[in-house]
Amino acid sequence: MVEGARLEIAYRAKPYRGFESHPLRQSLVSFLPTTEEELARDRVFAAVVEAVVAARQIPVSTSPESPYVATAGGFTYAFEGEEDLLHLEVRRLDGGAIRLEDARKVASFALPDVPVGLVWVKPAEHSVHFYLGHDVLVKDRGQ
């Protein structure tokens, strides 16, 4: 026993990570998008808002050339939607398993000023899907 130390400090349990998969231990410690990623996000978000205001369908696409797709911090995110529901899909660029906490950070970045409580989440192993009503995007933008 360590002299003067309380038992819970001296004999603290140490987690064994041997049975966890390596990708699940990979955490997005800090999400610091580059200036280019912020500019791409702004272009994508403006295209999404424009399509919503014009009542145009946002087609499903994962192509980097799509005006509704961008990357940031090792992740790709893509918007699609029609009528009154917007869908945001977040994936890791390397195709690995994605943690919900990491996907939430990317979604918060991709959906600036959208309250978290207005977004529904459906996690999967290699992607996380976020859903919100179109009115959330245009409500405070004078539309």
C-alpha atoms as one frame of an Amber mdcrd trajectory, in Angstrom:
protein
   0.000   0.000   0.000   1.160   3.535  -0.768   1.962   5.447   2.414  -0.708
   8.008   3.267  -2.891   7.279   0.236  -6.524   6.334   0.552  -7.273   2.801
  -0.598  -9.434   3.909  -3.539  -6.577   6.001  -4.902  -3.806   3.465  -4.321
  -5.785   0.547  -5.760  -7.825   2.193  -8.492  -9.078  -0.242 -11.112  -7.414
   0.159 -14.467  -9.571  -0.670 -17.498  -8.331  -3.380 -19.811  -8.861  -2.407
 -23.438  -7.812  -5.696 -24.966 -11.312  -6.725 -26.018 -12.380  -3.437 -27.617
 -11.997  -3.019 -31.325  -9.321  -0.528 -32.276 -11.656   1.776 -34.279 -13.960
   2.144 -31.287 -11.055   3.418 -29.203 -10.301   6.046 -31.820 -11.948   9.172
 -30.512 -12.312  12.562 -32.075 -10.404  14.297 -29.305 -10.701  17.745 -30.796
 -12.610  18.762 -33.876 -10.784  21.746 -35.323 -11.894  22.261 -38.921  -9.567
  24.056 -41.288 -10.485  27.315 -42.977 -11.087  25.370 -46.211 -13.436  22.972
 -44.410 -15.348  25.899 -42.916 -15.688  27.512 -46.348 -16.891  24.209 -47.826
 -19.401  23.861 -44.981 -20.698  27.375 -45.636 -21.125  26.599 -49.369 -22.913
  23.312 -48.639 -25.158  24.869 -46.005 -26.056  27.778 -48.321 -26.917  25.302
 -51.109 -29.116  23.316 -48.711 -30.962  26.425 -47.498 -31.390  27.625 -51.092
 -32.885  24.270 -52.123 -35.213  24.270 -49.107 -36.452  27.800 -49.811 -37.006
  26.936 -53.487 -38.771  23.669 -52.477 -36.287  21.667 -54.581 -35.406  18.078
 -53.789 -31.873  17.507 -52.498 -30.808  14.249 -54.172 -28.937  11.466 -52.417
 -25.256  11.645 -53.333 -21.904  10.784 -51.845 -19.963  12.339 -54.696 -17.520
  15.050 -53.592 -18.719  17.075 -56.596 -22.246  17.317 -55.178 -23.082  20.763
 -53.769 -24.576  18.962 -50.743 -21.497  16.910 -49.739 -18.322  17.952 -47.901
 -15.592  16.595 -45.646 -14.156  17.774 -42.349 -11.738  16.310 -39.844 -11.582
  12.815 -41.332 -15.338  12.578 -41.902 -17.669  13.068 -44.841 -21.165  14.436
 -44.507 -23.953  14.550 -47.058 -27.386  16.134 -47.083 -30.462  14.867 -48.889
 -34.108  15.636 -48.521 -37.494  16.309 -50.009 -40.810  17.730 -48.905 -40.305
  18.787 -45.284 -37.604  16.419 -43.982 -33.857  16.907 -44.271 -31.393  14.036
 -43.768 -27.709  14.413 -42.890 -25.477  11.342 -43.081 -22.042  11.327 -41.407
 -19.362   8.703 -42.159 -15.656   8.291 -41.526 -13.510   8.837 -44.610 -11.673
   5.564 -43.962 -14.967   3.620 -43.888 -14.437   2.479 -40.289 -16.948   2.308
 -37.467 -18.101   5.724 -36.293 -18.746   6.786 -32.732 -21.959   8.662 -32.025
 -20.073  11.358 -30.115 -17.837  12.034 -33.113 -20.752  12.129 -35.534 -22.574
  14.603 -33.279 -19.568  16.950 -33.430 -19.557  16.772 -37.214 -23.332  17.338
 -37.355 -23.034  20.362 -35.064 -20.392  21.736 -37.404 -22.450  20.978 -40.547
 -25.651  22.445 -39.038 -24.546  25.780 -37.579 -27.043  27.432 -35.238 -29.465
  24.481 -35.354 -30.563  23.548 -31.817 -29.569  19.982 -30.923 -33.041  19.297
 -29.509 -34.610  19.708 -32.961 -32.515  16.969 -34.586 -33.415  13.263 -34.494
 -30.545  10.762 -34.527 -30.324   7.214 -35.874 -26.885   5.649 -35.312 -25.521
   2.693 -37.262 -22.113   1.005 -37.197 -20.508   2.836 -40.130 -22.738   5.901
 -40.367 -24.920   8.116 -38.227 -28.074   9.691 -39.624 -29.532  12.995 -38.453
 -33.019  14.211 -39.381 -34.650  17.616 -39.014 -37.530  19.579 -40.421 -36.806
  22.064 -43.205 -38.512  24.844 -41.262 -35.661  24.759 -38.719 -33.259  26.033
 -41.393 -35.325  28.914 -42.689 -37.160  30.031 -39.544 -34.556  32.543 -38.338
 -33.290  33.542 -41.772 -36.202  35.766 -42.730 -37.743  33.164 -45.069
